[in-house]
Amino acid sequence: MENFLLILKKISKKYDNKIFLVGEYIRDFLLGVNNKNPEICFVTNDLERVVKDLTNEMNIDYEKKDSSYIFKIKDLTIKFRFIEKPIKEYLMNKNFTINSMAIDIKDMENLKYIDESLIIDPFNGAKDIESEIIKLNKESILKNNPSLILKLVKYMTKLRFKLNKDLIDSIKKNRELLYKLDKEIIRDELFEILKLKNSYYYLTFMDEKLNILNIIFPEIEDMKEVGKCKYHVLNCYKHSIYTLKIVEDIIYADGFFEDHLREKYEQHFSKRVFNNRSRVELVKLGALLHDSGKPLAKWVDKTGRTRFKGHEITGLKVVDDIYKRLKLSERERDILRKIVSKHMIPLNSYIMNDVSGKTLYNIFCETGNETFDILLIALADIVSTRKLLDPNEEMGKYKVHIEYMANNYLTRYKEVEDISDIIDYRDIIDKFSVDKKKAKDIIKKIKKAIYLGKIKKRKKEILLYIEDLLN
């Protein structure tokens, strides 16, 4: 890389042009951050000649994307862009003060060290880095690029910085710009937030401090108006965001579940559902939406008690609305629908004190591939409710119940979920001359019989069982 900088300085001297290192690389240097895969951005008033000479001197290729020329050197990404304005004017149009610094490469000896006294810093970005705050260069930046309103949340968590008051006020003032954003952009930024280990904190910040969460989820305004009842001391929205917090506490806690169970959960959550969106983000979104049907389900009985029976079904309309609004995939919609509509099942099992083989088998058939997700949200749901009703109540009993169900699903149900390596419906059609519908029904009965221990997972026993069924 030192050779790269020497060649770049030679090119600058040869043509007497301007080449500046700009942006986040300088910010990260001042922060003492050592990125494993850094991205370095240079700007120059002589782009074509710089790129041509650099390519010839180093014998490397580039990719042209939009107005940038991009070079890849090992793990390093290097971008070059054209500027026609003076460097200070160029920096004025960047987003945040902490990203609006530059240094002339003629003043650099190597890329590992930057002399702070030579940094061009018209907006005091270095001072803001020291104060750990994020400021806009000018308010019009948000108007020209409303997606920054959402990207700011990522900056907060990445840098562990706060937004200054003027920036918060500017976001509130310009919040309606989010309505003009492409839904795909909002969706993608939302899922980036959901990837965070403490997304509940940032979603709460977006609601309480920035007043923008209800633009993404207008449903939360109705959720804030209902929910307090015999079983809940918080409104529906507060309970849901607290449930999300408990979900994250469980997911990222070492030793919460037994090792084998935690490992299976980690494998399950890491699976991609669509593009770069994984199951763990959907589970978090499901936690936020699990009670979203309560405003539609609310009614008052003869005693004056508020009830929400059937809220898990009315919540499906909310899921469908969000699926359309955020342009989620059909698979994501189906996962969310199942999480919301089935989240009460584990609690009902606990209340009825019924974890019999027959009951669990029927539950797992109903919850399917989302069983782990539903069990986790059910646990977080009951813990977030009971902790506030009775802070001294022992929560371990709910954990034991959910762990038992999860272990049973993992060690018993998953073993019979697919028995096609032993027998499938086509084998039954061929051997017993039954129609397709009958054969598939027999397969279901075989799986249940194996799960309940009535027969073993052996072909000979299975065939005898089929004969008994048909006689």
C-alpha positions in Angstrom: 0.0 0.0 0.0 2.9 2.4 0.6 3.8 1.8 -3.1 0.3 2.8 -4.0 0.5 6.1 -2.2 4.0 6.8 -3.7 2.6 6.2 -7.2 -0.4 8.4 -6.5 1.9 11.3 -5.2 4.0 10.9 -8.3 1.0 11.2 -10.5 -0.2 14.3 -8.6 3.3 15.9 -9.0 3.5 14.9 -12.7 0.3 16.8 -13.6 0.3 19.3 -10.8 -3.3 18.2 -10.0 -5.1 17.9 -6.7 -5.8 14.5 -5.1 -7.4 14.4 -1.6 -8.1 11.6 0.8 -11.5 12.3 2.2 -14.3 11.1 4.5 -14.7 8.1 6.8 -11.1 6.8 6.6 -9.9 10.0 8.3 -12.7 9.8 10.8 -11.8 6.2 11.7 -8.1 7.1 12.0 -9.0 9.8 14.5 -11.2 7.3 16.4 -8.3 4.8 16.4 -10.5 2.3 14.6 -8.6 -0.4 12.6 -11.0 -1.7 10.0 -10.2 -5.2 8.6 -11.7 -4.3 5.2 -11.2 -0.5 4.9 -12.7 1.6 2.2 -10.6 4.6 1.1 -12.0 7.4 -0.9 -10.0 9.9 -3.0 -11.3 12.9 -4.9 -9.4 14.7 -7.7 -9.9 17.4 -10.3 -8.1 15.2 -12.9 -9.9 11.9 -12.6 -9.4 10.3 -16.0 -5.6 10.8 -16.1 -5.2 9.7 -12.5 -7.1 6.5 -13.1 -5.3 5.8 -16.4 -1.8 6.3 -14.9 -2.6 4.4 -11.8 -3.9 1.5 -13.8 -0.7 1.4 -16.0 1.7 1.9 -13.1 0.3 -0.8 -10.9 -1.1 -3.1 -13.5 -4.5 -3.4 -11.8 -8.0 -3.2 -13.2 -10.9 -1.1 -11.9 -14.7 -1.2 -11.9 -16.7 1.9 -12.8 -19.8 2.3 -10.8 -21.9 5.5 -11.1 -19.4 8.3 -11.0 -16.7 6.3 -9.1 -13.7 4.3 -10.2 -13.2 1.4 -7.8 -9.9 -0.5 -7.3 -9.5 -3.6 -5.2 -6.2 -4.3 -3.6 -6.3 -7.4 -1.3 -8.9 -6.5 1.4 -8.8 -2.8 0.5 -11.4 -1.0 -1.5 -10.2 2.3 -3.1 -12.6 4.7 -4.7 -11.8 7.7 -6.9 -14.3 10.5 -7.7 -14.2 13.7 -9.6 -14.5 17.2 -8.0 -14.6 20.4 -9.9 -15.2 22.6 -6.9 -12.6 23.7 -4.3 -12.2 21.0 -1.6 -13.9 23.0 1.1 -16.9 23.6 -1.1 -17.0 19.8 -1.9 -16.8 19.0 1.8 -19.8 21.3 2.5 -22.0 19.0 0.5 -21.1 15.9 2.5 -23.5 14.6 5.1 -22.0 14.9 8.6 -19.2 17.0 10.1 -17.3 13.9 11.2 -17.2 12.7 7.6 -16.3 16.1 6.1 -12.6 16.2 6.4 -9.8 15.8 3.8 -6.0 15.8 3.5 -3.9 16.6 0.4 -1.9 13.4 -0.4 1.2 15.6 -0.9 1.1 16.0 2.9 1.0 12.3 3.6 4.0 10.0 4.2 1.9 6.8 4.4 -1.7 5.6 4.8 -1.2 4.4 8.4 -0.5 7.8 9.8 -2.3 11.2 9.2 -0.8 14.4 10.7 -3.9 15.9 12.4 -2.5 19.4 11.9 -2.7 19.0 8.1 -6.3 17.8 8.0 -8.7 20.2 6.2 -11.6 20.4 8.6 -14.0 23.3 7.8 -16.8 22.0 10.0 -14.8 21.0 13.1 -15.4 17.3 12.6 -12.4 16.4 14.7 -13.9 18.3 17.6 -17.3 16.5 17.1 -15.5 13.1 17.1 -13.8 14.0 20.4 -17.3 15.0 21.8 -18.8 11.9 20.3 -21.7 13.6 18.6 -23.2 13.6 15.1 -24.0 16.9 13.4 -25.3 17.8 9.9 -23.3 20.2 7.8 -26.5 21.9 6.8 -30.2 21.1 7.1 -30.7 20.8 3.3 -28.7 17.6 3.4 -31.7 15.8 4.9 -34.0 17.3 2.3 -31.8 16.1 -0.5 -31.3 12.7 1.0 -34.1 11.7 3.4 -32.7 8.1 3.7 -30.0 9.7 6.0 -32.7 10.0 8.6 -32.8 6.2 8.9 -29.0 5.7 8.2 -28.3 7.9 11.3 -29.4 5.1 13.5 -26.7 2.9 12.0 -24.2 5.6 12.6 -25.2 5.9 16.2 -24.6 2.2 16.9 -21.5 1.9 14.8 -19.7 4.8 16.4 -21.6 4.9 19.7 -22.2 8.6 19.2 -25.2 10.7 20.1 -27.1 13.0 17.8 -26.9 16.7 18.7 -30.0 18.6 19.6 -30.1 20.6 16.3 -30.0 17.3 14.3 -32.8 15.8 16.3 -34.9 18.9 15.8 -34.1 18.8 12.1 -35.2 15.2 11.8 -38.5 16.0 13.6 -39.0 19.0 11.3 -38.4 17.0 8.2 -39.9 13.7 9.3 -42.5 13.7 6.5 -39.7 13.4 3.9 -39.8 9.7 4.8 -43.1 9.4 3.0 -41.4 10.2 -0.2 -38.7 7.5 0.2 -39.0 4.3 -1.8 -40.5 1.6 0.3 -37.5 -0.7 -0.5 -35.1 1.8 1.0 -37.2 2.0 4.2 -37.4 -1.8 4.4 -33.7 -2.2 3.9 -32.8 0.4 6.5 -35.3 -1.1 8.9 -33.7 -4.6 8.6 -30.3 -3.1 9.1 -31.6 -1.8 12.4 -33.1 -5.2 13.3 -29.7 -6.8 12.8 -28.4 -4.8 15.8 -28.1 -6.7 19.1 -30.1 -3.9 20.8 -32.5 -2.9 18.0 -35.3 -2.4 20.7 -33.3 0.6 22.0 -32.9 2.2 18.6 -36.6 1.6 17.6 -37.6 3.2 20.9 -35.3 6.1 20.1 -36.9 6.5 16.7 -40.3 6.6 18.4 -39.7 8.7 21.5 -36.9 11.0 20.4 -37.2 11.3 16.6 -41.0 10.7 16.2 -40.4 8.7 13.0 -41.3 5.1 13.9 -45.0 5.7 13.3 -44.2 6.6 9.7 -42.8 3.1 9.1 -45.4 1.5 11.3 -48.5 3.7 11.6 -50.2 0.8 13.4 -48.3 1.6 16.6 -50.5 4.7 17.2 -53.5 2.5 17.7 -51.4 0.0 19.7 -50.6 2.8 22.1 -54.3 3.4 22.8 -55.1 -0.1 23.9 -53.6 -3.0 25.9 -53.8 -2.1 29.6 -56.0 -4.7 31.2 -56.0 -7.3 34.0 -52.9 -9.0 32.5 -50.9 -5.9 31.2 -49.7 -2.8 33.0 -48.4 -1.3 29.8 -50.2 -0.4 26.6 -49.9 -2.8 23.7 -47.0 -1.0 22.0 -44.9 -0.6 25.1 -45.5 -4.3 25.9 -44.5 -5.3 22.4 -41.3 -3.2 22.4 -40.5 -4.7 25.8 -41.1 -8.2 24.4 -38.6 -7.4 21.7 -36.1 -6.4 24.4 -36.6 -9.7 26.2 -36.2 -11.6 22.8 -32.8 -9.9 22.3 -31.8 -10.5 25.9 -32.4 -14.2 25.4 -30.9 -14.5 21.9 -27.6 -12.8 22.9 -27.2 -14.2 26.4 -24.6 -16.8 27.0 -25.9 -19.8 28.7 -29.5 -18.9 28.7 -30.5 -22.2 27.0 -28.6 -25.5 27.2 -25.7 -25.6 24.8 -27.2 -28.0 22.3 -30.4 -26.0 22.2 -28.6 -22.6 21.9 -26.6 -24.1 19.0 -29.7 -25.1 17.2 -31.3 -21.7 17.8 -28.2 -20.0 16.4 -28.3 -22.2 13.3 -32.0 -21.5 12.8 -31.7 -17.8 13.2 -28.7 -17.4 10.9 -30.6 -18.9 7.9 -31.3 -16.5 5.1 -34.9 -16.0 4.2 -34.7 -13.5 1.3 -31.7 -11.8 -0.1 -29.6 -10.6 2.8 -32.5 -10.7 5.3 -32.2 -13.6 7.8 -34.7 -15.2 10.2 -33.5 -13.4 13.3 -34.6 -10.1 11.9 -38.0 -11.5 11.1 -38.3 -12.9 14.7 -37.6 -9.5 16.1 -40.2 -7.9 13.8 -42.6 -10.7 14.8 -42.0 -9.8 18.5 -42.9 -6.1 17.7 -46.0 -7.2 15.8 -47.2 -10.1 17.9 -50.0 -8.2 19.6 -50.6 -5.7 16.8 -54.1 -7.2 16.3 -55.3 -6.0 19.7 -56.8 -2.7 18.5 -59.0 -4.5 16.1 -59.9 -7.3 18.6 -60.7 -5.0 21.5 -64.1 -5.4 23.2 -65.6 -4.9 26.6 -67.6 -7.7 28.4 -70.7 -7.2 30.6 -68.5 -6.8 33.7 -66.7 -3.9 32.0 -63.5 -5.9 31.6 -61.5 -5.2 28.4 -60.8 -8.3 26.3 -58.7 -9.0 23.2 -59.8 -12.5 22.3 -58.8 -13.4 18.8 -56.2 -10.7 18.5 -53.7 -13.2 17.1 -56.1 -13.6 14.1 -56.9 -9.9 13.6 -53.1 -9.4 13.7 -52.9 -11.1 10.3 -54.4 -8.0 8.7 -51.6 -5.9 10.1 -49.0 -8.3 8.9 -50.5 -8.3 5.4 -50.6 -4.5 5.4 -46.9 -4.3 6.4 -46.0 -7.0 3.8 -47.4 -4.8 1.1 -46.1 -1.6 2.4 -42.5 -2.7 2.9 -42.5 -5.0 -0.1 -41.5 -8.1 1.8 -41.2 -11.4 0.1 -44.1 -13.9 0.3 -42.0 -16.2 2.4 -41.3 -13.4 4.9 -45.0 -12.6 5.0 -45.9 -16.3 5.7 -43.3 -16.5 8.5 -44.7 -13.4 10.1 -48.2 -14.6 9.7 -47.5 -17.8 11.5 -45.6 -16.1 14.3 -48.4 -13.6 15.0 -51.3 -16.1 14.6 -49.7 -18.9 16.7 -47.8 -17.0 19.4 -50.5 -17.8 22.0 -50.3 -21.6 21.6 -47.3 -22.3 24.0 -48.9 -20.1 26.7 -52.2 -22.0 26.3 -50.2 -25.2 26.7 -48.7 -23.9 30.0 -52.1 -22.7 31.3 -53.7 -26.1 30.6 -50.6 -27.8 32.1 -50.6 -30.1 29.0 -47.4 -31.2 27.4 -48.7 -34.7 26.5 -47.2 -36.3 23.5 -50.5 -35.9 21.6 -50.8 -32.2 22.4 -47.2 -31.4 21.5 -47.4 -33.3 18.3 -50.5 -31.4 17.2 -48.8 -28.1 18.2 -45.7 -28.8 16.2 -47.7 -29.8 13.2 -49.4 -26.4 13.5 -46.3 -24.3 14.1 -44.1 -26.2 11.6 -40.8 -24.5 10.7 -41.6 -21.5 12.8 -41.7 -23.6 16.1 -38.5 -22.2 17.4 -39.5 -18.6 16.6 -43.0 -19.0 18.2 -41.6 -20.6 21.4 -39.0 -17.8 21.8 -41.6 -15.1 21.3 -44.1 -16.9 23.6 -41.4 -17.0 26.3 -40.5 -13.3 25.9 -44.2 -12.4 25.8 -45.1 -14.0 29.1 -41.9 -12.9 30.8 -42.4 -9.3 29.7 -45.9 -9.4 31.0 -45.3 -11.2 34.3 -42.2 -9.2 35.3 -44.2 -6.0 35.4 -47.2 -7.5 37.1 -45.1 -9.3 39.8 -41.4 -8.4 39.8 -40.7 -11.1 42.5 -42.3 -13.9 40.5 -39.9 -16.7 39.5 -39.6 -16.6 35.7 -37.7 -19.9 35.5 -40.9 -22.0 35.4 -41.8 -20.4 32.0 -38.3 -21.0 30.7 -38.5 -24.7 31.8 -41.8 -25.1 30.0 -40.5 -23.6 26.7 -37.3 -25.5 26.9 -39.1 -28.8 27.3 -41.2 -28.0 24.2 -38.2 -27.0 22.2 -36.2 -30.1 23.2 -39.2 -32.3 22.4 -39.5 -30.6 19.0 -35.8 -31.0 18.3 -35.3 -34.6 19.5 -38.7 -36.2 18.8 -40.7 -34.2 16.2 -37.8 -33.4 13.8 -37.0 -37.1 13.6 -40.4 -37.9 12.1 -40.9 -34.7 10.1 -39.5 -36.4 7.0 -39.6 -40.2 6.7 -39.3 -40.4 3.0 -36.0 -42.3 3.3 -38.0 -45.2 4.7 -41.4 -44.8 3.0 -43.4 -42.1 1.1 -46.9 -41.9 -0.2 -45.9 -43.3 -3.6 -44.7 -46.5 -1.9 -48.1 -46.8 -0.2 -50.0 -46.3 -3.5 -47.9 -49.0 -5.2 -48.1 -51.6 -2.4 -51.7 -51.1 -1.1 -53.5 -49.7 -4.2 -54.9 -46.6 -2.5 -55.4 -43.2 -4.0 -53.0 -40.3 -3.4 -55.2 -38.5 -0.8 -55.5 -41.7 1.2 -51.8 -42.4 1.0 -50.8 -39.0 2.2 -53.3 -39.3 5.1 -51.6 -42.6 6.0 -48.2 -41.0 6.0 -49.5 -38.4 8.6 -50.8 -41.2 10.8 -47.5 -43.1 10.5 -45.5 -40.0 11.7 -47.8 -39.5 14.6 -47.6 -43.1 15.6 -43.8 -43.1 15.5 -43.7 -39.8 17.5 -46.1 -41.2 20.2 -44.0 -44.4 20.4 -46.7 -46.7 19.1 -44.4 -48.1 16.4 -40.6 -47.8 15.7 -39.1 -46.0 12.7 -38.6 -49.2 10.8 -40.1 -50.2 7.5 -41.3 -53.6 8.6 -43.2 -52.2 11.6 -44.6 -49.4 9.4 -45.9 -51.8 6.8 -47.6 -53.9 9.5 -49.1 -50.6 10.9 -50.5 -49.7 7.5 -52.1 -53.1 7.1 -53.8 -52.7 10.5 -55.1 -49.3 9.4 -56.5 -50.6 6.2 -58.1 -53.7 7.7 
